[in-house]
């Protein structure tokens, strides 16, 4: 089916698919983060507000997740630049 499209259309479709896959990965990551941090930090039945300990735990959990993600992205970029990739 892809041979029915010209090069420009194929590149546009590829770009669209890559963006959609990246968005799906982002959604999966957010879902995982929410699940992990919720299970780790929310110990009681939620009411209209989180307890001070739950709030602090959630903030720390999210911050550590973001720190780890940023670290991993930087390491991947370093490896790409060392290997001569784009």
N, C-alpha and C positions, 0 to 999 in steps of 0.2 A: 504494500500500500504506500509506503514512504517514497517509492520510486515514481509515484504519480505527481509528486510535488517538485518544484524547482528548488535550487540550492537556497535561495533566500527564504522560501517558505519553510524548508526543512530546518534552517538555522533558527528561524523564529519559533517553530514548534519545539525545538530542542531547548531553547532559552526559556520558553513558557514551562516546559516540563521540569527543568531544573529549579525554577522559582517555586513551582508548586511542591516539589519534593522538599525543598528547603523549608517552606512554610509548614509542611506536614511534620518535618523533624522538629521544628520549633514548637509546634502544638504538642507533640509527644513529650518533648522535654519539659514543657510547662506543666503538663499533666503529671509527669513523674515527679517533678519538684513539689507540686502541690500535694501529691499523695504522700511522699516521703516526709515532708515537713509537717503535714497534718498529723500523720501517725506518730511522729516523734514528739510533737509539741502539745497537741491537744489531748489532755488527760481526762477531762471531765466532759460533761454534756455542755455544748456551747449554748450560751444565752445571748443576750443582746451585745455583750462585749467579751473580749478575751480577758483572762486574768493578766496581771502584770507579768507573771512568769511565762505564760503562754505567748504574750506579745513579744517579750524579749527573745524567747526561744525561736519563734517564727522569723523574727528579724535576723537573728544570727544564722539560722539555717539557710535563709535566702542569700544572705551576704556570702556565706562560705560557698554556696553553690555557684554564685556569680564569680567569686574569686577563682574557684577551680576551673570554671568554664573559660575565663579569660586566660588563665595560665596555660590551659590546654591549647587554645587557639594560638597563643604566642609561640608555643613549642612547635606546633604544626607548621606555622609560618617560617620559623627558623629552619626546620628540616627542609622545607620546600626551597628556601633560598640557598641552603648549603648544597642541595642536590641539583641546583640549576633550574628548578621548575619555575613556573610563572606565579 
